[in-house]
Amino acid sequence: MLCEYFRYIDLEGVYEQLAAYSSHETYSLSNIQEQFSETLSSVFEDLSYITCEDDAVRDKLKPIELAALVGDTIEEDLDRLAAAANISMPGPRSSTGTVISKLTTLSITSSFGDFDYWQKTSFLAYQYDFLCWLYSKGKFAEGFEVYEMILRNFGEISAKYALNLSFAKQNEIASNIARERAQKRHASTNKKKTELLDEWVRTGTEYKSRADFCRIVSRREGLKERTAQEWIQAYERERR
């Protein structure tokens, strides 16, 4: 593992696929389960920006190089959190009970300690890694415990983010992240959306139904059928 404390998520796979990932077209990111992929795509994108703030340098890094740097950042942040909690980080072979117990301690420390937005985001990535592992093992009851901790961390991250917007540097980073994300996420998707709607206008009457059109075209284009349906429904509403 490129992050010493991870036991499930393949970071190299994440950064190999992240630039092309879109929740409209792709079911999962790397080996991450589909239901967690969209959230974690944003988490790992954010961590890549803070790990390497120079766009030109970051764009030249190989996926494994960027993944290793992000892994190091996460390790450093977790070590700082564990030191504040006066505990050691659980190893990849620690029992489920041990990890959950230490996660609880780390969560409390994170809530009341002096940790910034990015350190809490590293902790969020670690929490999700363990949740993904639990899910892969069918340990859903334990997964629910971890997910409750994740929700609390999310709330604290949102609050920390709002406070940090008053600082010029944080504001600049946030703007850059939003701009880069919008460009990467939507360029390919918007092109496919336009092409699909054009085809619907031109050839829609040749199909038995809208559902039939969406089923055939989505398979051909690698889209989710539900996404195609939503695009056409929105288009039809706008025309009324």
N, C-alpha and C positions, 0 to 999 in steps of 0.2 A: 504493500500500500504506500502511495506517495505521501499520505498523511499517517504518521505513526499511530494515531489514535482512532483512525477509521477502521471499520471491520467489514464494510459492505460496498460503499460507493466507489466506482472506478473513476478517479479524477481525470486520468488521461483520456478515457472515453468521453467524459463530459466536455473537455476542451477540444476534442476532435470534432464533436458534433454541435457545439453550442452556437456557432455562428449561423448554421443552417437550420437550427431548431425553431419550429413554430408549432404552437399547440393546436393550430387549425389543421396541420398537415401530418404531424408526427405524434405517434402515440406515446413514446417514452424517450427519455434522454439517457444515453449510455445504458447502464443496467438498473436505473432508477425506475420504480414502478410508475405507471402512467398517472395515477392520482396525485403523485408528489412531484412529477417532472416539471410542470409549469412553474410552480413556486420555487423549486430549487434551481431552475434555469436563471431566474432573477438573482437568487442568492449568490450563485457562483459567478455570475457576470459582475455583480457588485464587488465581490472579493477580488476578482481579477483586476478591476480598475484601481482599487486601493493598493493592491500588491505592486502593480506596475502602472504608475500614473502617466507615464510618457507614452502617448498613443503610438508613435513611430516605433519605439522599442518593443512595445507589447505586440504590435502587429507582426513583427519579425520573429517572435518566439515560436518555436515548435510547440504543439499541444502538450507534449510531455514536459517541456521546459516550463511552460506557464503553469501546468498542473503541479509541478514540483515546488515552484515558488509559492503558489497559493497554499499548498500543503504545509510548507514551512510557516507561513503566516498564521494559519489556523493553529498549528502546534504552539507557536509562541504565545498566542492569545490564550489558549487553553492552559498553558503552563502558568501564565500570570494569574488566571482565575483560580487554578488549583492552589497556588501558593497563598493567595488571599484567603482561601477556605481552609488552609492548613491541612490539606489532604493530598494524596498522590492521584494522578489520573489513572483510571482503570485501564488495564491492558486489553488487547484484542481477545484474550482467552478468559477474561474475568467472567464470572457467572452473571446471569441476567439479574439476579437479586442484588449483587454487588454493584453492578453498573447503575441500576435504578436508584439505589441508596445514595451513591455518590452524585448522580445526576441531580437528585433532590437537594443535596448540600450545595452543589455548584449553582443550582437555580436560585436558591436563597441568597447566596453570596453575590451572584450577578445582579439580583434585584436591589440589594441594599449597598453594594460596593460602588466604587467610583470607576465604572467601566464605560467606555465610549460606544458609539453606534457600531463601529467596525468590530470591536471586540465582542459585542453581543451578537453580531452577525456571524462571526466565527463559531461562537457557541451554538447558534441556531443550526449551522451546518452540521456540527457534531451531533446535536440532538436528532436531526433528521437522519443522519447516517445510521444511528442506532435504531430509529423507528423503522427504516427500510429493512434493516437486518431482522428485526422482530417480525415484521410483516412477512418476510421471505420464509421464516420458520413457522409461520402460523400461530405466533404468540400474540393473539389479538388483545387479550386482557391487559397484558403488560404494555402493549403498544398504545392502548388507550391512556394508561398512566403517563407515558412519555408525551403523548399528544397534548394532554392537559398542560404539561410544562411548556411545550412549544407555544401554545396559545398565549400563555402568560408572557413568555419572552417576546412574542410578536407585538403584544401590546406595549411592552416597555421599549422595544425598538422604535415603534411608531412615535411614542412620546419623546424619545431621545432625538429622533430625526427632526421632529417639529421644533424642539429647542435649539438644535444645532443649526437650523436654517438662519439663525440670527448671526452666525459667524460667516464671514466672507468666504473663507476657504471651503467650508462645508457646502455653502451655497453653490460655489463654482463647481465642485465635484458632483453635486447632485444634478446640476444642469447638464454637465457633460454626460453623465450616465443616462439621463433621460433622453438626450439627443441621440446618442449612440444606439441606445436600445431601440428607439423608434425607427431609426434607419435600418437596423439589422432585422428587426422583427417584421416590419410591415412592407418593405420594398417588394419582396418576392410574393407575399400574400396578396397585396393590392393588385399586382399584375395578374395573378391567377383569378382574382375576383372579377376584374374588368373583363378578362377574356371569357370567363364562364357566363357572365351576364350578357355579353355580346352574342355568345352562341345561343343562349336561351331566347333572346329576342329574335334571332334569325331562324332558329330551327326548332323552337319549343313545340310548335304545332305538329311536328313530325313524330312526336312521342305520344304514347298512350296517356301519360299523365306527367305532372311535375315530379312526382316521386320516381317514376321510371327514368326520366331525364337525369335526375340527381344521382340515382343509383349507377347508371352507366357512366356518366361523366366523372363522378367522384372516383370510381375505380380506375378509370383511364388516367386521371390527373394525380392520383395519390392523395386525394382529399378525403376528409371524413364526410360521409353522406349528410350527416346532420348539419355540417358547416355549409354545404351547398344549399340545403333547404333554407337555412337561416338567411343566407345572402339573397336568395330569390324572393323570399317572403318580405324582407326589408325593402327590396327594390320595388316590388308590387305595391307595397303600402305607400311609398313615396310618389308613385304615379297616380294614385287616387286623388 
